[in-house]
């Protein structure tokens, strides 16, 4: 159990939620593990299948506390929010802002600035940790290009120019990411970022992990009452969770790219964990999927200090922290949305 931004995260899968007067009680079997007054909470997020008593649901509904249920791996199942009220106002604000080109652009700048800064940090760590075996001059040259484009973000006057900057930075970054692959170079390399389908093992690994992250962010947005399908940088498209993709920009260098590099460099995955399909696309074997999923769940348990909240949280709760900050910004409780900058 963890309380973050007045939201209680119940991460023990066997937990069941009860009501005792004005208190939320969490039990595992017959043992009480946690108790908190309902007025101290804004939301409850449960990772598991055991559920909650109808009395607890009524308590949450009466006190404007959102109650969300996810699978143990973070897939969104549903949300109990009682009578329609606050979420409608939050989503109406989201929709109005998404229709406002200037407001959308300002938010999009935050996402892309976070992405570029975090890409720089990934490259910088590569130099710091492996400067004796990689081409540091090439990475420093790319870092200079990223800085040059980062400084242009604030002056962007339209979404197309921002997309141009984001595309340039992504190309610069993936052009040198191969330098950070230190082992199994015959099986893992990055010539360019490719997908739908991925054409090499490393791109296949990255695409799979990006999909996992996108699902986690989509679930996080649902838990705070936002619409994952209405974004500010990615345009509306049927079936595409545009806001989840927006918020993924700032998180994927830290959560996914570093994990993918570690999986390869520590030889936790190998070339035999990938198969080439007839059309040339690369997929993971069942063994490879199990290895990557185990590493993904382990990575989400690592603790970091959130740079804005100045509070220790597991990496797996980063999407939920950022979603809550986004909701607070849209409600007018904060002057701006703070993107996540990795240390």
C-alpha positions in Angstrom: 0.0 0.0 0.0 1.3 3.5 -0.8 -0.3 6.9 -0.6 0.8 9.4 -3.3 -0.8 12.7 -4.1 -3.7 11.8 -1.8 -4.3 8.7 -3.9 -4.0 5.3 -2.2 -2.4 2.6 -4.4 -3.2 -0.9 -3.3 -0.5 -3.1 -4.9 -0.9 -6.4 -3.0 -3.1 -8.5 -5.3 -4.8 -10.4 -2.5 -6.1 -7.2 -0.8 -9.8 -6.7 -0.2 -11.2 -3.2 0.7 -13.8 -2.8 3.5 -15.5 0.1 5.2 -15.4 0.8 8.9 -17.5 3.9 9.6 -15.6 6.7 7.8 -12.5 4.6 7.3 -11.1 2.6 4.4 -9.8 -0.8 5.7 -7.5 -3.0 3.6 -7.4 -6.7 4.6 -5.4 -9.6 3.2 -7.4 -12.7 4.3 -8.7 -11.9 7.8 -5.7 -9.7 8.7 -6.1 -5.9 8.6 -3.1 -4.4 6.8 -4.0 -0.7 6.5 -6.5 1.9 7.7 -7.1 5.5 6.6 -9.9 8.0 6.9 -11.8 8.5 3.7 -11.5 12.3 4.0 -7.7 12.0 3.6 -8.1 10.6 0.1 -8.9 11.8 -3.5 -8.7 8.4 -5.1 -8.0 4.7 -4.6 -6.3 2.5 -7.2 -6.4 -1.3 -6.7 -4.0 -3.6 -8.6 -5.7 -7.0 -8.2 -8.9 -9.0 -8.6 -10.2 -9.3 -5.0 -12.2 -6.1 -5.1 -14.1 -4.0 -2.6 -17.3 -4.3 -0.5 -20.4 -2.4 -1.7 -20.3 -0.4 1.5 -16.8 0.8 0.7 -17.9 1.7 -2.9 -20.8 3.7 -1.3 -18.3 5.5 1.0 -16.1 6.4 -1.9 -19.0 7.6 -4.0 -20.5 9.8 -1.2 -17.1 11.4 -0.6 -16.1 12.1 -4.2 -13.3 9.5 -4.0 -12.6 7.7 -7.3 -12.2 3.9 -7.0 -10.3 2.2 -9.9 -9.6 -1.4 -10.5 -6.6 -2.7 -12.5 -5.1 -6.1 -13.1 -2.0 -7.0 -11.2 0.0 -6.0 -14.3 -1.7 -2.6 -14.6 -4.4 -3.1 -17.3 -7.4 -0.9 -16.6 -10.6 -2.9 -15.7 -13.1 -0.2 -14.5 -13.8 2.7 -12.2 -16.5 3.3 -9.6 -17.3 7.0 -9.3 -20.9 7.1 -8.2 -23.1 9.8 -9.7 -21.7 11.8 -12.6 -20.0 14.9 -11.3 -16.4 16.0 -11.2 -15.1 13.8 -14.0 -17.5 15.4 -16.5 -16.1 18.8 -15.6 -12.5 17.5 -15.9 -13.1 15.9 -19.3 -15.0 19.0 -20.6 -11.9 21.1 -19.7 -9.7 18.5 -21.4 -11.8 18.6 -24.6 -11.9 22.4 -24.6 -8.1 22.6 -24.2 -7.6 20.0 -26.9 -9.7 22.1 -29.3 -7.6 25.2 -28.4 -4.5 25.2 -30.7 -2.5 27.5 -28.4 -3.3 25.7 -25.2 -2.6 22.3 -26.9 0.7 23.6 -28.2 1.8 24.8 -24.8 1.2 21.3 -23.3 2.8 19.6 -26.2 5.9 21.6 -25.6 6.1 20.2 -22.1 5.9 16.6 -23.4 8.6 17.1 -26.0 10.9 19.1 -23.8 10.7 16.2 -21.3 11.5 13.7 -24.0 14.5 15.6 -25.3 15.9 16.2 -21.9 15.5 12.6 -20.9 17.1 11.4 -24.2 20.1 13.6 -23.4 20.3 12.0 -19.9 20.3 8.5 -21.4 23.2 9.4 -23.7 25.0 11.2 -20.9 24.8 8.2 -18.7 26.3 6.1 -21.5 29.3 8.4 -21.6 29.6 8.4 -17.8 29.4 4.6 -17.4 31.0 3.4 -20.6 33.1 6.3 -21.9 36.2 4.1 -22.3 34.5 1.7 -24.8 32.1 3.9 -26.8 32.5 6.7 -29.3 32.0 9.6 -27.0 32.7 12.3 -29.6 29.8 11.0 -31.7 27.4 11.1 -28.8 28.5 14.5 -27.7 27.9 15.8 -31.2 24.4 14.4 -31.0 23.9 15.9 -27.6 24.8 19.3 -29.1 22.1 18.8 -31.7 19.5 17.9 -29.1 20.4 21.0 -27.1 20.1 23.2 -30.2 16.6 21.8 -30.9 15.6 21.9 -27.2 16.2 25.6 -27.2 13.9 26.0 -30.2 10.9 24.4 -28.5 9.8 27.4 -26.5 9.7 29.6 -29.7 7.5 27.2 -31.6 4.4 28.9 -32.9 2.5 25.9 -34.3 2.2 22.2 -33.9 3.8 21.3 -37.2 7.1 23.1 -36.3 7.1 21.3 -32.9 6.5 18.0 -34.7 9.5 18.8 -36.9 11.7 19.4 -33.9 10.5 16.2 -32.2 11.1 14.2 -35.4 14.6 15.6 -35.8 15.5 14.9 -32.1 14.2 11.3 -32.4 16.3 10.7 -35.5 19.4 12.2 -33.9 18.9 10.1 -30.8 18.3 6.8 -32.5 21.2 7.4 -34.9 23.6 7.0 -31.9 21.6 4.7 -29.6 23.5 1.8 -31.2 26.7 3.1 -29.5 25.1 2.2 -26.1 24.6 -1.5 -27.2 27.8 -3.0 -25.8 27.1 -6.8 -26.1 25.6 -9.1 -28.7 26.3 -6.6 -31.5 25.5 -9.2 -34.2 22.0 -9.8 -32.9 21.1 -6.3 -31.5 21.7 -3.0 -33.3 19.9 0.2 -34.2 20.3 1.6 -37.7 17.1 3.6 -37.4 13.8 3.4 -35.5 11.4 1.2 -37.4 8.0 -0.4 -36.5 4.8 -1.8 -37.9 6.5 -4.2 -38.2 9.9 -3.9 -36.5 12.7 -5.1 -38.8 15.4 -6.0 -36.3 15.6 -7.5 -32.8 16.3 -4.2 -31.0 13.4 -2.4 -32.6 11.1 -5.4 -31.8 12.2 -5.2 -28.1 11.6 -1.4 -28.0 8.2 -1.7 -29.7 7.0 -4.3 -27.2 8.1 -2.3 -24.2 6.6 0.9 -25.6 3.3 -1.0 -25.9 3.5 -2.0 -22.3 4.2 1.5 -21.2 1.4 2.9 -23.4 -1.1 0.6 -21.7 0.1 1.6 -18.2 -0.3 5.3 -19.1 -3.7 4.7 -20.5 -4.8 3.0 -17.3 -3.3 5.8 -15.2 -5.3 8.4 -17.2 -8.5 6.4 -16.7 -8.0 6.3 -13.0 -7.9 10.1 -12.6 -10.9 10.6 -14.9 -9.2 11.8 -18.0 -10.0 10.6 -21.6 -6.9 8.7 -22.9 -8.1 9.2 -26.5 -8.0 13.0 -26.6 -4.5 14.3 -26.7 -2.7 17.6 -27.2 0.3 16.6 -29.4 -0.9 13.4 -31.1 -4.0 14.2 -33.2 -7.3 12.4 -32.8 -7.6 9.1 -34.6 -10.2 6.3 -34.0 -8.8 3.7 -31.7 -5.6 5.6 -30.8 -5.0 6.7 -27.2 -3.5 10.0 -28.2 -3.1 11.5 -24.7 -1.4 8.3 -23.5 1.0 8.6 -26.4 1.5 12.3 -25.5 2.6 11.5 -22.0 4.6 8.5 -23.1 7.0 10.8 -24.9 8.6 12.1 -21.7 8.7 8.7 -19.9 10.0 6.2 -22.5 13.7 7.2 -22.5 13.8 6.6 -18.7 11.5 3.6 -18.4 11.9 1.7 -21.7 15.1 2.7 -23.4 17.3 2.1 -20.4 15.6 -1.2 -19.7 16.0 -2.4 -23.2 19.7 -1.5 -23.2 20.2 -3.3 -19.9 18.4 -6.4 -21.1 20.8 -6.7 -24.1 24.0 -5.6 -22.4 23.4 -7.9 -19.4 22.4 -10.7 -21.9 19.1 -11.3 -20.2 17.7 -11.6 -23.8 19.5 -13.1 -26.8 19.1 -13.4 -30.5 17.3 -16.8 -30.1 14.5 -15.0 -28.3 13.4 -13.4 -31.6 11.9 -14.8 -34.8 11.7 -13.4 -38.3 8.3 -13.7 -39.9 7.8 -14.3 -43.6 7.1 -10.6 -44.3 10.4 -9.6 -42.7 9.0 -8.4 -39.3 10.5 -9.6 -36.1 8.6 -11.0 -33.1 9.6 -12.4 -29.8 9.4 -16.0 -28.8 7.4 -17.2 -25.8 10.6 -17.5 -23.9 11.7 -14.0 -24.8 8.3 -12.6 -23.8 8.5 -14.2 -20.4 12.0 -12.8 -19.8 11.0 -9.3 -20.9 7.8 -9.3 -18.9 9.6 -10.4 -15.8 12.2 -7.7 -16.2 9.4 -5.1 -16.9 7.7 -6.0 -13.6 11.0 -5.9 -11.7 11.9 -2.5 -13.2 8.6 -1.1 -12.1 9.4 -2.0 -8.5 12.6 0.1 -8.5 12.2 3.2 -6.3 13.1 6.7 -7.4 12.7 10.2 -6.0 10.2 12.1 -8.1 11.9 15.3 -9.2 8.8 17.5 -8.8 7.0 15.8 -5.9 10.3 15.2 -4.1 8.9 11.9 -2.8 10.1 8.3 -3.2 7.9 6.2 -5.5 8.2 3.0 -7.5 8.9 3.4 -11.2 5.6 1.7 -11.9 3.7 4.5 -10.3 5.3 7.2 -12.5 2.5 7.2 -15.0 0.0 7.6 -12.2 1.9 10.5 -10.7 2.1 12.3 -14.0 -1.6 11.6 -14.8 -2.6 13.0 -11.4 -0.4 16.1 -12.1 -2.1 16.5 -15.5 -5.5 16.3 -13.9 -4.6 18.9 -11.3 -3.3 21.2 -14.0 -6.5 20.9 -16.0 -8.6 21.5 -12.9 -6.7 24.8 -12.3 -5.0 23.6 -9.1 -1.5 24.1 -10.7 -0.2 26.9 -13.0 1.5 24.5 -15.4 2.0 20.8 -16.1 5.4 19.6 -14.8 7.0 17.0 -17.2 9.1 14.2 -15.7 12.9 14.9 -15.9 15.0 11.9 -15.0 18.1 12.4 -12.8 
